[in-house]
Amino acid sequence: MTNPNSNDLRPGNSNDPKKPKVPQIPKFNFYWIYGIILVIFIGLQLLPRDTAIRTTWFQVQSDMIMANEVKAITVVNKERAEVTLKPEALNADKYKDVKERSVLGSEKGPHYYFEIGDVKQFNDDLLAAKTEFEKRNPGQILQIPVEYVTHRNVLGEMLNWIVPLLLLLGLWILLMRRMGGGAGGGAQIFNIGKSKAQLFDKENLVKVTFKDVAGLDEAKVEIMEIVDFLKNPRKYTNLGGKIPKGALLVGPPGTGKTLLAKAVAGEAGVPFFSLSGSDFVEMFVGVGASRVRDLFRQAKEKAPCIIFIDEIDAVGRARGRNVVQGGNDERENTLNQLLTEMDGFSTDLGVIILAATNRPDILDAALLRPGRFDRQISIDKPDLAGRSEIFKVHLKPLKLNEDVNPDRLATQTAGFAGAEIANVCNEAALIAARKNKERIDMQDFQDAVDRVIGGLEKKNKIISPEEKQIIAYHESGHAIAGWFLKDVDPLVKVSIVPRGVAALGYAQYLPKDQYLYTTEQMENIMCMTLGGRVAEDIIFGRISTGAQNDLERITKMAYAMVTIYGMNNKVGNVSFYDAQNEYGFTKPYSEKTSEMIDVEVRNLIDYCYQKTKTLLIEKRDKLEELAQILLKREILFQHDLAEILGNRPFDLPKHEESPNTEVAPTLDEAKNEIA
């Protein structure tokens, strides 16, 4: 047996020292071009332009002209005079620096240069120097040829406009690459109109099947027909039937819409194009429509296949609402192209479109008509049995203790979606690892549920005794009101342990599978929500800011009862619900009706407040007893409430909770200590 940590020196092994190493050639990077251009530009700027030495007119006149050593003078661009010495003069020691600066032994010149301010003044100075020389040397005539030339720095002028152009071009290419999807080289500019759908085919199969999808039995039965058509299309076409072109998966976030779509592709074993609705929308006009055409072109080539568009509401919003120039026009053009493509291919082609959204009320009506998305498959939050099945799926890879029961966990997570259940399982594993446990027990799951509902427990948050007392009475007010009011979700657990950002306490309820609510039921729910604020008013005679979330909830409920559900006698049986924003920024009622709505909402909230106050005054002894016990134990479960308050006068669903293993006094000890 070979030690995996040892170096394997067998022939052919990559660690064999005798095997010649192949040099790794670095891959070409498009940015190298910019680097080379920059280096060349800097090098040209640093190279010496000539070998002439800078001097002054005084030195030229006194040392060179008076010694008759100047061969010629060239005036360049009327700004610079270049002096060329006679060859025999260069042998003098005073011109030794000139010979040292000669390039490749060339001594033709120019050898010196100086700046001239004015050409006329230069000519006058040169004439005066010539006269002075002839005066000093009688009989000798000084002849110095003067040439006037104009030189243009063509390379410098070209670089002055080429370099900024290259920088702008590079910036534009970088921008196009970002807009076109990030990586992929310069060719990404030309792919901006291509579809960004991710393809899962034989080389990259979708491995998710219906076995991995739990709690969605009804949806799986309804969508099984699509899988059967993809596997056996002739079974339907021989009888003249047509399979629906598209199916819309509708449900709250986290319920498994995307997972179900992947399971359809995995079961059917066909190519699966997956993308988001936002992938069609870009800032460039026509890009979205071009991507739609390219997507359906690829799908027809891969048929039979499935196209899955997640969050289709990003591109499928109802047209003509709040028309704004710009991005809205591009989105509508993309939607029009999508509608055209869905009508363009036949039903026996084998291309089926699945889409998912949690906002079906804002989708365009043309998108939902027969012939496009024929079916709407509702995916709701799982019930008790569904949650138990989902827990079984997510518990498989975990190391569990024997006391972990999926059915008990399902009862503790009422109202949880599939994503939240997965989060609970992951949090339980992290909590157990933090406590250095070898296996995950039921208490870890209980702590994970508390963290998902209320946030991270703030053990080091210091709360004064006065504030803790207010929190205890506040939560007890919720518990008393919910316990003795009919049609209110029964309390499962109440805690005054600080959690999350601002949660100083929370109460967990067990919601029922109910879809219709009467006026009395909604009023009782509002009374239960007001229980905390009323308890503070009764016990302390003052109120705190702890009821902010409660007041927000009852305000929304009250306005919904008056303006949406028609549950007010004065306002009447009208509904101003505007899911598709048809009214825009205008109200569909007058100012007088608006004032009436405000008055009726306040009257409804005042009625619920007084009803709750009457109940809590009647049960004040139970309220104080429950608050004192809650101060001692900090966490109370449903069976504790039944022992303190007696059996609930209404039907109470059975609920199993894990025992509180934290160090806390028992219920009898807490009662004796209070007494």
Number of C-alpha atoms within 10 A of each C-alpha: 3 7 7 7 6 7 12 14 12 10 11 10 12 14 13 14 11 11 11 8 10 6 6 6 6 6 6 8 8 10 10 10 10 12 11 10 13 12 11 11 14 10 11 12 11 9 8 8 8 12 18 18 15 11 15 13 17 11 11 19 20 12 14 18 22 18 12 18 18 22 19 17 19 18 21 16 12 17 13 17 24 22 24 20 22 17 13 8 16 17 11 8 10 10 13 11 12 18 16 11 16 16 10 6 9 9 19 11 19 20 23 19 22 20 16 17 11 11 15 11 11 16 12 11 14 17 12 12 18 20 14 15 20 14 12 11 12 8 8 10 13 17 12 15 10 16 12 13 10 9 7 8 7 9 9 13 10 10 13 11 10 12 14 11 12 14 12 12 12 14 12 13 17 17 13 19 21 14 15 20 14 12 10 11 13 13 13 20 19 11 16 21 21 19 22 20 21 13 19 21 17 10 8 10 15 21 13 17 18 19 9 13 19 22 25 24 14 12 16 18 10 13 18 15 13 22 19 15 21 23 16 12 18 13 12 14 14 9 8 9 12 14 19 18 24 25 21 25 26 19 19 15 17 19 23 23 27 19 15 23 25 24 22 25 28 21 19 23 21 22 24 29 25 20 21 20 19 16 18 26 22 17 12 13 16 17 20 30 24 18 24 25 19 16 20 20 13 15 22 14 10 17 16 21 25 29 24 27 24 22 19 24 22 17 26 23 22 19 20 12 13 12 9 9 8 11 14 18 16 22 26 20 20 25 26 18 18 23 16 14 16 20 13 10 14 11 17 17 14 21 24 26 19 24 25 25 22 19 16 20 14 16 19 18 12 16 21 17 11 12 16 22 21 16 19 16 18 17 23 18 21 22 20 20 15 18 27 22 20 23 23 15 17 18 17 9 8 13 12 16 12 10 11 17 16 19 16 16 23 23 20 23 25 20 19 21 23 24 13 18 24 18 16 27 20 16 19 24 22 15 18 19 14 9 10 9 11 11 14 22 19 21 19 22 23 19 17 25 22 20 17 17 17 22 16 16 17 14 9 7 11 9 11 8 10 9 11 19 17 20 26 30 29 29 26 29 32 26 28 25 29 23 24 19 20 17 19 23 18 24 21 25 21 23 24 24 21 23 21 15 11 10 16 22 21 21 19 21 20 20 15 14 10 6 5 6 10 10 12 11 15 18 23 20 21 25 27 27 25 27 31 27 26 30 30 24 15 16 16 10 9 11 17 13 7 18 17 10 10 16 16 10 13 23 16 11 18 24 18 17 19 25 20 16 17 17 20 18 9 12 16 12 13 13 16 15 14 14 11 16 13 14 14 11 8 8 11 15 9 9 10 8 13 15 11 15 19 13 11 19 23 15 13 19 20 12 14 22 19 14 18 28 23 13 17 22 15 11 16 18 11 18 26 17 16 24 23 20 25 23 19 18 21 18 20 19 20 19 17 17 20 12 10 15 18 12 14 15 10 13 10 14 12 11 15 16 17 15 10 14 7 9 7 13 14 14 17 10 14 17 16 9 12 11 6
